[in-house]
Structures are given as structure tokens and as C-alpha cells.
């Protein structure tokens, strides 16, 4: 299953299809229409050609202005997709960097990632961009791609929200989230992340703590979803109250994305 979902690109980590799952009540998410990845700063010409071949018409960029300036995405000469994002800088750093402040051990890294995820459902720029994402899924019947910097934390939360709204079972939702730990060149991504984190904070961070910061863990996503359920009871109500998803938009998403 993993080999079928992941698109092997040389310069873009974690590029994969998150469709194809069965949904409650019958049916299946359409394949080839819901894509996710890390940012495209290091995309090769071949990567850009491969992306163009997927027919992606909407890209949702979960980063803030500061991150887009630091990591500009490469585009092909024929690129014509709409790129949606919320204006403003991020509420703190990318989650894995925010959690890494200072010299920390693995236990501290784990605790900080949990705290960071617990606050994710209310990060202003993320919330505003998720509103754009759900509106686009309700409006456009064409392939879309969602990404952040590493494509694992904010992207993982966004995909979990979409999955649950479309009726994907929570076991499959978590399965998709955890594919980040095996999709693509994970060891290369962890090593690169370690270099960035250590240079940014001029800190001695042990390898096991870097691996925690650069990987995903069920307890991380559970912390974000626990915040949603604590405040709203379920993801559908959170989407309605916080992400401005109307019943009509929700129905349109299901009609477009579930076969």
C-alpha cells in the first residue's frame, strides 16, 4: 500500500496521495485527488514535471509569510495552479522547531511536541488557511495538494481533519499520519532536520531527540485531536465553529471526494 501512495521525488519529502481509504457508511475516498507533501524549495526539474502531470489545480500552503520567504517553493514554467494561504507570520515556528528551543533531551523533546500539537487547533495562521482549504475542497472538483515545511505536523493535522470529515475511520486516519515515518527518505529528512535545529539554536541536541522532533507519533496527533474534542466534542463541530465549514460545504466535500 505504501508504495502505491508515495510518489518518489528527489527534492520533495513525503509526497503522497492520502485518498483511497474506505469511509463509514460505504464508499471510498477518491485516489489521485488528495495530495500532501513537504515544501518544494529543493524540487528538481523532474519533480516539477511529475507534479504537473498530476493535474493539481489547488495548492494549500500552511506556512506563514516568514516561512515562505525562507523556503520559496519552486514552480515549473507551465505552473498554473492557484496557491492558497493566509497572510501573516506563524504563531511561533514550525512545530518541530518550536518544540526544539534550547538544549533538550529526548524526554523533553517528546513533551514539547505534545504541547505544541495540543495548541495547533488554534494557531491563527493555520486556522485561517484551513478555512481556505475546506472551502476549496467544497468548491473545486480537481486534484489539490496541501503542504507545510516538513509536511508532517501542520499537514498531518490538516489531513486528519479532512479524513474525519469525509468519514475515514480513525484507525486509517492514524495509519496515514504514521506513514510519514516510512514514506520516502526518512533518514535523510531526519539528518537534515537535525542540522537545521542545531544550527538555529546553537544547541547540543542528541540524535534521539532530533528523531523525536522530526518524526510523527500517535501521541502527538492525539494531543491535537484531544483539544478539539475537549472544546467542541467532535471534529465536525470544530470544523463548523472554528473553520467556518457549513453543512452545505461539508456535503459538497463528500459528494466530490467520496466515490
Backbone as CSV, one residue per row, in Angstrom:
resi,resn,N_x,N_y,N_z,CA_x,CA_y,CA_z,C_x,C_y,C_z
1,UNK,0.828,-1.210,0.000,0.000,0.000,0.000,0.864,1.263,0.000
2,UNK,1.935,1.244,0.791,2.789,2.419,0.880,3.382,2.780,-0.464
3,UNK,3.862,1.759,-1.189,4.492,2.026,-2.471,3.512,2.661,-3.448
4,UNK,2.248,2.337,-3.313,1.258,2.890,-4.226,0.921,4.339,-3.875
5,UNK,1.071,4.702,-2.609,0.676,6.040,-2.174,1.771,7.077,-2.366
6,UNK,3.020,6.689,-2.202,4.128,7.629,-2.192,4.647,7.867,-3.602
7,UNK,4.846,9.124,-3.952,5.470,9.492,-5.215,6.944,9.778,-4.932
8,UNK,7.879,8.991,-5.480,9.302,9.193,-5.176,9.873,10.388,-5.925
9,UNK,10.042,11.476,-5.217,10.607,12.687,-5.795,11.956,12.970,-5.138
10,UNK,12.906,13.444,-5.907,14.268,13.600,-5.388,14.405,14.764,-4.420
11,UNK,13.602,15.826,-4.606,13.805,17.033,-3.806,12.638,17.427,-2.932
12,UNK,11.592,16.596,-2.868,10.415,16.912,-2.057,10.124,15.718,-1.168
13,UNK,10.158,15.921,0.126,9.906,14.835,1.066,8.406,14.561,1.209
14,UNK,8.093,13.298,1.458,6.772,12.914,1.970,5.640,13.282,1.013
15,UNK,5.873,13.156,-0.291,4.848,13.487,-1.287,3.995,12.243,-1.505
16,UNK,2.716,12.337,-1.139,1.883,11.142,-1.276,0.396,11.482,-1.390
17,UNK,-0.305,10.484,-1.890,-1.759,10.519,-2.038,-2.380,10.086,-0.711
18,UNK,-3.273,10.910,-0.147,-3.922,10.471,1.084,-5.385,10.077,0.862
19,UNK,-5.735,9.796,-0.374,-7.042,9.245,-0.693,-7.008,7.725,-0.655
20,UNK,-8.088,7.120,-1.134,-8.144,5.676,-1.263,-8.680,4.919,-0.066
21,UNK,-8.917,5.577,1.052,-9.386,4.883,2.251,-10.904,4.660,2.200
22,UNK,-11.357,3.557,2.795,-12.791,3.326,2.966,-13.364,4.361,3.926
23,UNK,-14.639,4.683,3.742,-15.291,5.644,4.625,-16.497,4.995,5.283
24,UNK,-16.855,5.520,6.425,-18.002,4.991,7.166,-19.270,5.151,6.345
25,UNK,-20.130,4.143,6.377,-21.371,4.194,5.620,-21.237,3.717,4.191
26,UNK,-20.034,3.304,3.800,-19.825,2.813,2.447,-19.120,3.824,1.573
27,UNK,-18.454,3.336,0.559,-17.722,4.211,-0.345,-16.247,4.281,0.033
28,UNK,-15.520,5.040,-0.765,-14.075,5.143,-0.611,-13.638,6.524,-1.077
29,UNK,-12.627,7.073,-0.413,-12.069,8.336,-0.891,-11.471,8.141,-2.275
30,UNK,-11.709,9.088,-3.144,-11.124,9.032,-4.473,-9.604,9.073,-4.377
31,UNK,-8.939,8.330,-5.213,-7.480,8.355,-5.289,-7.038,9.358,-6.344
32,UNK,-5.828,9.870,-6.175,-5.259,10.776,-7.160,-5.806,12.178,-7.118
33,UNK,-6.522,12.535,-6.059,-7.109,13.875,-5.985,-6.725,14.609,-4.707
34,UNK,-6.294,13.880,-3.689,-5.892,14.482,-2.414,-4.417,14.178,-2.177
35,UNK,-3.583,15.211,-2.266,-2.145,15.030,-2.144,-1.601,15.846,-0.978
36,UNK,-0.466,15.398,-0.427,0.194,16.093,0.679,1.712,15.975,0.495
37,UNK,2.455,16.920,1.079,3.910,16.865,0.949,4.570,17.862,1.888
38,UNK,5.904,17.850,1.893,6.681,18.933,2.482,6.785,20.062,1.448
39,UNK,7.502,21.131,1.792,7.628,22.250,0.851,8.484,21.860,-0.353
40,UNK,8.537,22.733,-1.355,9.135,22.403,-2.643,10.368,23.238,-2.936
41,UNK,11.036,23.710,-1.919,12.213,24.550,-2.138,13.304,23.813,-2.913
42,UNK,13.454,22.528,-2.657,14.532,21.749,-3.267,14.053,20.887,-4.427
43,UNK,12.890,21.195,-4.971,12.356,20.398,-6.080,13.271,20.465,-7.298
44,UNK,13.454,19.325,-7.937,14.229,19.269,-9.174,13.310,19.509,-10.365
45,UNK,13.863,19.803,-11.551,13.000,19.913,-12.739,12.150,18.670,-12.964
46,UNK,12.714,17.493,-12.694,11.933,16.258,-12.854,10.801,16.190,-11.839
47,UNK,11.055,16.650,-10.625,9.994,16.701,-9.613,8.857,17.595,-10.086
48,UNK,9.205,18.753,-10.618,8.180,19.704,-11.054,7.372,19.131,-12.214
49,UNK,8.031,18.420,-13.107,7.311,17.770,-14.208,6.349,16.716,-13.666
50,UNK,6.791,15.957,-12.665,5.936,14.914,-12.083,4.713,15.523,-11.411
51,UNK,4.907,16.651,-10.739,3.783,17.328,-10.096,2.807,17.851,-11.141
52,UNK,3.322,18.457,-12.201,2.456,18.957,-13.269,1.609,17.831,-13.858
53,UNK,2.185,16.634,-13.964,1.473,15.507,-14.567,0.302,15.038,-13.719
54,UNK,0.275,15.410,-12.445,-0.822,15.006,-11.567,-2.071,15.877,-11.755
55,UNK,-1.948,16.967,-12.460,-3.107,17.821,-12.722,-3.577,18.602,-11.503
56,UNK,-2.682,18.894,-10.590,-3.056,19.633,-9.373,-3.449,21.056,-9.731
57,UNK,-4.651,21.448,-9.304,-5.154,22.792,-9.603,-5.150,23.721,-8.403
58,UNK,-5.037,23.169,-7.186,-5.042,23.993,-5.979,-3.928,23.520,-5.051
59,UNK,-3.098,24.457,-4.592,-2.077,24.164,-3.586,-2.398,24.967,-2.342
60,UNK,-2.451,24.306,-1.204,-2.731,24.958,0.068,-1.441,24.975,0.866
61,UNK,-0.935,26.164,1.117,0.349,26.361,1.788,0.070,26.745,3.239
62,UNK,0.353,25.843,4.169,0.038,26.050,5.576,1.078,26.894,6.313
63,UNK,2.103,27.326,5.621,3.156,28.096,6.265,2.750,29.553,6.439
64,UNK,3.514,30.260,7.260,3.328,31.696,7.401,4.235,32.456,6.443
65,UNK,4.068,33.774,6.407,4.860,34.606,5.497,6.354,34.423,5.727
66,UNK,6.768,34.309,6.981,8.185,34.169,7.294,8.753,32.887,6.701
67,UNK,7.999,31.803,6.779,8.473,30.530,6.244,8.490,30.527,4.716
68,UNK,7.507,31.165,4.093,7.508,31.228,2.631,8.696,32.030,2.133
69,UNK,9.061,33.080,2.877,10.226,33.875,2.483,11.511,33.077,2.645
70,UNK,11.581,32.260,3.702,12.790,31.484,3.975,12.910,30.268,3.077
71,UNK,11.769,29.711,2.646,11.763,28.473,1.859,10.871,28.636,0.627
72,UNK,11.239,29.479,-0.331,10.376,29.666,-1.505,10.234,28.386,-2.310
73,UNK,9.004,28.075,-2.681,8.742,26.855,-3.445,9.069,27.079,-4.920
74,UNK,9.694,26.106,-5.523,9.967,26.160,-6.954,8.722,25.738,-7.722
75,UNK,8.526,26.340,-8.885,7.403,26.002,-9.757,7.912,25.808,-11.183
76,UNK,7.223,24.987,-11.942,7.594,24.800,-13.337,7.198,26.016,-14.161
77,UNK,7.750,26.122,-15.357,7.413,27.245,-16.239,5.934,27.249,-16.593
78,UNK,5.331,26.052,-16.653,3.917,25.966,-17.014,2.979,25.924,-15.830
79,UNK,3.478,26.224,-14.648,2.652,26.136,-13.443,1.472,27.100,-13.519
80,UNK,0.267,26.590,-13.229,-0.924,27.441,-13.314,-1.900,27.219,-12.167
81,UNK,-1.503,26.424,-11.172,-2.405,26.147,-10.048,-2.586,27.377,-9.178
82,UNK,-3.748,27.486,-8.534,-3.956,28.529,-7.538,-3.250,28.112,-6.251
83,UNK,-2.612,29.067,-5.582,-1.927,28.805,-4.318,-2.650,29.581,-3.223
84,UNK,-3.179,28.871,-2.245,-3.959,29.467,-1.181,-3.162,29.472,0.118
85,UNK,-3.160,30.597,0.808,-2.507,30.690,2.117,-3.070,31.883,2.860
86,UNK,-2.885,31.891,4.160,-3.333,33.013,4.985,-2.168,33.962,5.200
87,UNK,-2.438,35.246,5.107,-1.408,36.244,5.366,-1.032,36.240,6.841
88,UNK,0.200,36.619,7.112,0.662,36.726,8.486,1.744,35.725,8.795
89,UNK,2.528,36.038,9.797,3.576,35.133,10.226,3.001,34.041,11.114
90,UNK,3.748,32.981,11.233,3.279,31.872,12.029,3.217,32.240,13.500
91,UNK,2.339,31.550,14.212,2.259,31.722,15.672,3.362,30.886,16.281
92,UNK,4.581,31.416,16.239,5.745,30.640,16.621,6.357,30.014,15.379
93,UNK,7.261,29.093,15.571,7.961,28.444,14.478,7.171,27.249,13.975
94,UNK,7.711,26.610,12.929,7.168,25.313,12.556,7.174,24.433,13.802
95,UNK,6.174,23.596,13.986,6.043,22.860,15.251,7.302,22.133,15.706
96,UNK,8.004,21.457,14.787,9.187,20.724,15.226,10.306,21.664,15.654
97,UNK,10.362,22.877,15.076,11.361,23.849,15.505,10.933,24.553,16.780
98,UNK,9.663,24.863,16.866,9.153,25.495,18.081,9.420,24.601,19.290
99,UNK,9.232,23.321,19.118,9.416,22.389,20.224,10.882,22.219,20.603
100,UNK,11.791,22.615,19.711,13.210,22.329,19.918,13.971,23.463,20.592
101,UNK,13.306,24.486,21.058,14.005,25.639,21.620,14.943,25.207,22.749
102,UNK,16.197,25.592,22.619,17.157,25.311,23.670,17.728,23.913,23.577
103,UNK,18.645,23.608,24.452,19.257,22.288,24.511,18.334,21.347,25.276
104,UNK,17.899,20.291,24.637,16.903,19.414,25.245,17.288,17.956,25.057
105,UNK,16.769,17.112,25.936,16.939,15.673,25.784,15.683,15.092,25.137
106,UNK,15.689,13.787,24.919,14.590,13.162,24.192,13.262,13.273,24.938
107,UNK,13.284,13.085,26.242,12.043,13.173,27.013,11.438,14.566,26.923
108,UNK,12.296,15.585,26.976,11.804,16.961,26.859,11.279,17.231,25.456
109,UNK,11.982,16.719,24.451,11.519,16.896,23.071,10.127,16.308,22.892
110,UNK,9.925,15.132,23.435,8.621,14.465,23.330,7.531,15.295,24.006
111,UNK,7.809,15.785,25.202,6.819,16.576,25.930,6.514,17.876,25.202
112,UNK,7.521,18.492,24.623,7.296,19.753,23.909,6.501,19.541,22.636
113,UNK,6.730,18.432,21.949,5.934,18.149,20.758,4.473,17.942,21.130
114,UNK,4.219,17.261,22.236,2.837,17.067,22.680,2.185,18.413,22.968
115,UNK,2.877,19.290,23.671,2.330,20.612,23.992,2.087,21.431,22.726
116,UNK,3.012,21.332,21.786,2.878,22.084,20.540,1.658,21.624,19.756
117,UNK,1.464,20.323,19.653,0.292,19.793,18.950,-1.003,20.174,19.668
118,UNK,-0.973,20.175,20.998,-2.194,20.492,21.749,-2.694,21.893,21.428
119,UNK,-1.783,22.798,21.079,-2.191,24.156,20.728,-2.449,24.371,19.253
120,UNK,-2.173,23.374,18.429,-2.271,23.524,16.990,-3.669,23.880,16.486
121,UNK,-4.751,23.350,17.057,-6.078,23.673,16.513,-6.449,25.148,16.566
122,UNK,-5.674,25.959,17.295,-5.992,27.385,17.400,-4.855,28.288,16.928
123,UNK,-3.869,27.736,16.228,-2.812,28.590,15.683,-3.441,29.475,14.608
124,UNK,-3.379,30.823,14.739,-4.168,31.709,13.867,-3.932,31.505,12.378
125,UNK,-2.676,31.472,11.939,-2.415,31.333,10.507,-2.869,29.970,10.009
126,UNK,-2.659,28.944,10.817,-3.111,27.606,10.436,-4.628,27.555,10.324
127,UNK,-5.331,28.109,11.289,-6.802,28.128,11.255,-7.293,28.847,10.002
128,UNK,-6.717,30.003,9.713,-7.165,30.764,8.550,-6.914,30.014,7.250
129,UNK,-5.806,29.295,7.177,-5.518,28.547,5.957,-6.380,27.297,5.863
130,UNK,-6.661,26.661,6.981,-7.577,25.514,6.952,-8.956,25.926,6.466
131,UNK,-9.381,27.122,6.817,-10.665,27.619,6.291,-10.627,27.678,4.765
132,UNK,-9.514,28.167,4.219,-9.370,28.227,2.767,-9.336,26.818,2.163
133,UNK,-8.690,25.893,2.861,-8.566,24.524,2.373,-9.929,23.857,2.269
134,UNK,-10.705,23.913,3.333,-12.012,23.264,3.310,-12.932,23.923,2.282
135,UNK,-12.859,25.235,2.159,-13.675,25.919,1.151,-13.285,25.468,-0.252
136,UNK,-11.982,25.297,-0.495,-11.530,24.856,-1.813,-11.981,23.426,-2.096
137,UNK,-11.913,22.552,-1.102,-12.354,21.169,-1.308,-13.851,21.100,-1.603
138,UNK,-14.611,22.023,-1.029,-16.047,22.056,-1.285,-16.378,22.622,-2.659
139,UNK,-15.495,23.495,-3.170,-15.802,24.213,-4.414,-15.239,23.534,-5.656
140,UNK,-14.006,23.050,-5.586,-13.311,22.590,-6.780,-13.249,21.064,-6.845
141,UNK,-13.623,20.518,-7.974,-13.571,19.072,-8.193,-12.335,18.763,-9.029
142,UNK,-11.167,18.951,-8.415,-9.892,18.755,-9.103,-8.825,18.449,-8.067
143,UNK,-7.722,17.834,-8.463,-6.682,17.487,-7.501,-6.135,18.701,-6.758
144,UNK,-5.815,18.481,-5.480,-5.245,19.532,-4.643,-4.065,18.964,-3.876
145,UNK,-3.200,19.860,-3.412,-2.025,19.483,-2.626,-1.941,20.390,-1.415
146,UNK,-1.751,19.809,-0.226,-1.558,20.591,0.986,-0.146,20.324,1.501
147,UNK,0.542,21.374,1.952,1.891,21.175,2.470,2.228,22.248,3.500
148,UNK,3.263,21.957,4.300,3.873,22.956,5.175,5.379,22.865,4.949
149,UNK,6.200,23.022,5.959,7.648,22.940,5.760,8.089,21.483,5.662
150,UNK,7.861,20.720,6.729,8.273,19.312,6.743,7.173,18.380,6.253
151,UNK,5.942,18.872,6.178,4.843,18.041,5.700,4.419,16.969,6.671
152,UNK,4.614,17.216,7.982,4.300,16.155,8.936,3.419,16.614,10.090
153,UNK,3.566,17.841,10.560,2.845,18.295,11.750,1.574,19.052,11.382
154,UNK,1.710,20.265,10.877,0.523,21.003,10.442,-0.195,20.274,9.309
155,UNK,0.574,19.737,8.376,-0.031,18.970,7.292,-0.733,17.734,7.836
156,UNK,-0.112,17.060,8.799,-0.728,15.890,9.401,-2.041,16.211,10.082
157,UNK,-2.081,17.337,10.784,-3.322,17.755,11.435,-4.384,18.093,10.393
158,UNK,-4.001,18.830,9.349,-4.954,19.206,8.302,-5.550,17.972,7.632
159,UNK,-4.704,17.005,7.306,-5.182,15.786,6.652,-6.098,14.997,7.588
160,UNK,-5.761,14.950,8.875,-6.617,14.240,9.835,-8.008,14.864,9.892
161,UNK,-8.069,16.193,9.871,-9.360,16.882,9.881,-10.164,16.526,8.632
162,UNK,-9.515,16.592,7.468,-10.214,16.269,6.219,-10.664,14.808,6.225
163,UNK,-9.770,13.915,6.632,-10.137,12.499,6.681,-11.381,12.268,7.533
164,UNK,-11.388,12.841,8.723,-12.514,12.569,9.629,-13.803,13.184,9.090
165,UNK,-13.722,14.361,8.502,-14.912,14.994,7.926,-15.497,14.150,6.796
166,UNK,-14.639,13.405,6.114,-15.091,12.591,4.988,-15.465,11.173,5.413
167,UNK,-15.320,10.865,6.713,-15.766,9.575,7.210,-14.699,8.504,7.263
168,UNK,-13.424,8.874,7.111,-12.353,7.885,7.237,-12.266,7.439,8.697
169,UNK,-12.167,6.139,8.901,-12.098,5.600,10.254,-10.837,6.096,10.949
170,UNK,-10.903,6.266,12.266,-9.768,6.829,12.985,-8.535,5.942,12.921
171,UNK,-8.689,4.635,12.795,-7.521,3.771,12.643,-6.804,4.074,11.334
172,UNK,-7.556,4.288,10.263,-6.951,4.615,8.969,-6.392,6.033,8.975
173,UNK,-7.063,6.923,9.646,-6.578,8.297,9.801,-5.188,8.276,10.427
174,UNK,-5.034,7.504,11.498,-3.734,7.412,12.177,-2.722,6.674,11.310
175,UNK,-3.166,5.649,10.588,-2.269,4.935,9.681,-1.648,5.889,8.674
176,UNK,-2.466,6.747,8.103,-1.954,7.691,7.116,-0.967,8.655,7.756
177,UNK,-1.287,9.155,8.927,-0.393,10.074,9.643,0.962,9.421,9.877
178,UNK,0.976,8.157,10.303,2.215,7.472,10.652,3.031,7.063,9.431
179,UNK,2.452,7.103,8.233,3.237,6.832,7.031,4.401,7.804,6.882
180,UNK,4.293,8.975,7.504,5.382,9.945,7.446,6.693,9.338,7.953
181,UNK,6.605,8.397,8.872,7.813,7.792,9.431,8.461,6.765,8.508
182,UNK,7.786,6.436,7.409,8.368,5.470,6.479,8.277,5.912,5.028
183,UNK,7.614,7.017,4.770,7.432,7.485,3.394,8.673,8.229,2.922
184,UNK,9.266,7.744,1.864,10.387,8.469,1.285,11.670,8.305,2.078
185,UNK,12.531,9.283,1.970,13.877,9.215,2.535,13.871,9.753,3.962
186,UNK,13.306,8.987,4.878,13.102,9.445,6.243,14.425,9.738,6.940
187,UNK,15.441,8.906,6.745,16.713,9.135,7.428,17.375,10.418,6.935
188,UNK,17.265,10.672,5.655,17.807,11.918,5.105,17.071,13.119,5.686
189,UNK,15.748,13.009,5.792,14.966,14.126,6.346,15.322,14.384,7.805
190,UNK,15.504,13.320,8.570,15.860,13.486,9.975,17.239,14.141,10.106
191,UNK,18.179,13.695,9.280,19.522,14.269,9.330,19.506,15.744,8.959
192,UNK,18.786,16.094,7.905,18.689,17.497,7.512,18.026,18.322,8.599
193,UNK,16.970,17.764,9.197,16.290,18.472,10.270,17.202,18.710,11.455
194,UNK,18.021,17.713,11.769,18.953,17.870,12.872,19.936,18.994,12.623
195,UNK,20.434,19.087,11.394,21.362,20.169,11.061,20.702,21.529,11.241
196,UNK,19.456,21.653,10.778,18.739,22.926,10.884,18.483,23.287,12.344
197,UNK,18.015,22.332,13.113,17.670,22.592,14.515,18.907,22.978,15.316
198,UNK,19.986,22.241,15.135,21.198,22.531,15.905,21.792,23.880,15.516
199,UNK,21.756,24.195,14.214,22.298,25.480,13.773,21.428,26.635,14.249
200,UNK,20.129,26.450,14.212,19.222,27.533,14.589,19.372,27.905,16.061
201,UNK,19.528,26.898,16.900,19.567,27.158,18.336,20.964,27.063,18.934
202,UNK,21.966,26.803,18.062,23.335,26.671,18.552,23.361,25.768,19.779
203,UNK,22.675,24.646,19.658,22.438,23.781,20.814,22.923,22.372,20.534
204,UNK,23.299,21.694,21.593,23.637,20.284,21.515,22.362,19.477,21.770
205,UNK,21.788,18.964,20.716,20.578,18.169,20.831,20.918,16.750,20.401
206,UNK,20.737,15.769,21.264,21.135,14.399,20.930,20.312,13.825,19.782
207,UNK,20.872,12.803,19.161,20.237,12.225,17.980,18.832,11.712,18.270
208,UNK,18.614,11.105,19.441,17.286,10.564,19.716,16.255,11.679,19.865
209,UNK,16.661,12.829,20.386,15.741,13.962,20.490,15.434,14.534,19.109
210,UNK,16.439,14.606,18.233,16.211,15.063,16.859,15.226,14.138,16.160
211,UNK,15.390,12.836,16.343,14.473,11.876,15.709,13.047,12.095,16.202
212,UNK,12.877,12.377,17.484,11.543,12.653,18.026,10.957,13.903,17.399
213,UNK,11.772,14.943,17.259,11.298,16.206,16.698,10.969,16.100,15.214
214,UNK,11.655,15.230,14.503,11.498,15.138,13.060,10.618,13.966,12.619
215,UNK,10.036,13.244,13.573,9.151,12.124,13.260,7.735,12.447,13.732
216,UNK,6.819,11.543,13.453,5.464,11.668,13.994,5.229,10.536,14.979
217,UNK,4.287,10.764,15.885,3.997,9.829,16.958,2.498,9.891,17.223
218,UNK,1.829,8.780,17.429,0.385,8.835,17.692,0.005,9.781,18.824
219,UNK,0.851,9.884,19.841,0.504,10.750,20.963,0.513,12.217,20.573
220,UNK,1.255,12.579,19.514,1.267,13.967,19.069,-0.082,14.341,18.454
221,UNK,-0.497,13.575,17.448,-1.778,13.862,16.810,-2.924,13.719,17.796
222,UNK,-2.843,12.736,18.682,-3.884,12.569,19.694,-4.013,13.823,20.559
223,UNK,-2.900,14.504,20.827,-2.948,15.717,21.648,-3.735,16.818,20.941
224,UNK,-3.532,16.966,19.629,-4.285,17.972,18.872,-5.766,17.620,18.820
225,UNK,-6.070,16.355,18.557,-7.471,15.947,18.466,-8.160,15.993,19.823
226,UNK,-7.394,15.778,20.892,-7.972,15.885,22.241,-8.393,17.314,22.535
227,UNK,-7.613,18.289,22.073,-8.007,19.687,22.233,-9.315,19.964,21.514
228,UNK,-9.423,19.455,20.285,-10.650,19.632,19.504,-11.842,19.042,20.242
229,UNK,-11.694,17.830,20.731,-12.821,17.150,21.385,-13.137,17.753,22.741
230,UNK,-12.134,18.225,23.440,-12.375,18.872,24.733,-13.255,20.110,24.564
231,UNK,-12.984,20.875,23.530,-13.677,22.144,23.356,-14.943,22.043,22.522
232,UNK,-15.018,21.050,21.637,-16.134,21.011,20.677,-16.842,19.663,20.592
233,UNK,-16.347,18.654,21.257,-16.995,17.357,21.244,-16.550,16.463,20.112
234,UNK,-16.495,17.002,18.884,-16.045,16.203,17.747,-15.454,17.119,16.689
235,UNK,-14.846,16.498,15.685,-14.154,17.259,14.642,-15.139,18.021,13.771
236,UNK,-16.296,17.448,13.517,-17.282,18.133,12.678,-17.725,19.452,13.313
237,UNK,-17.936,19.451,14.621,-18.345,20.687,15.294,-17.208,21.697,15.317
238,UNK,-15.987,21.232,15.546,-14.812,22.118,15.472,-14.737,22.759,14.091
239,UNK,-14.923,21.959,13.049,-14.850,22.496,11.689,-15.936,23.531,11.444
240,UNK,-17.102,23.298,11.995,-18.201,24.255,11.818,-17.944,25.545,12.591
241,UNK,-17.519,25.420,13.860,-17.392,26.583,14.734,-16.111,27.372,14.462
242,UNK,-15.003,26.674,14.262,-13.707,27.338,14.133,-13.293,27.533,12.674
243,UNK,-13.586,26.549,11.832,-13.111,26.588,10.445,-14.181,27.055,9.462
244,UNK,-15.350,27.450,9.980,-16.421,28.044,9.159,-16.964,27.086,8.101
245,UNK,-16.938,25.791,8.392,-17.479,24.810,7.451,-18.984,24.694,7.652
246,UNK,-19.756,25.056,6.635,-21.206,24.959,6.718,-21.653,23.540,6.345
247,UNK,-22.873,23.143,6.726,-23.376,21.830,6.304,-23.370,21.660,4.788
248,UNK,-23.659,22.733,4.063,-23.664,22.664,2.599,-22.254,22.413,2.052
249,UNK,-21.253,23.070,2.638,-19.870,22.837,2.228,-19.434,21.412,2.543
250,UNK,-19.828,20.940,3.722,-19.477,19.579,4.130,-20.067,18.568,3.145
251,UNK,-21.318,18.752,2.799,-21.978,17.852,1.844,-21.285,17.896,0.487
252,UNK,-20.893,19.104,0.063,-20.212,19.231,-1.224,-18.870,18.511,-1.218
253,UNK,-18.139,18.594,-0.091,-16.869,17.878,0.024,-17.081,16.379,-0.142
254,UNK,-18.066,15.865,0.571,-18.343,14.425,0.491,-18.721,14.034,-0.930
255,UNK,-19.560,14.811,-1.572,-20.003,14.497,-2.916,-18.846,14.487,-3.916
256,UNK,-17.871,15.371,-3.720,-16.759,15.490,-4.644,-15.646,14.468,-4.383
257,UNK,-15.512,14.064,-3.130,-14.301,13.309,-2.756,-14.566,11.847,-2.395
258,UNK,-15.807,11.456,-2.219,-16.127,10.073,-1.880,-16.814,9.415,-3.059
259,UNK,-16.284,8.289,-3.477,-16.863,7.577,-4.634,-17.602,6.333,-4.146
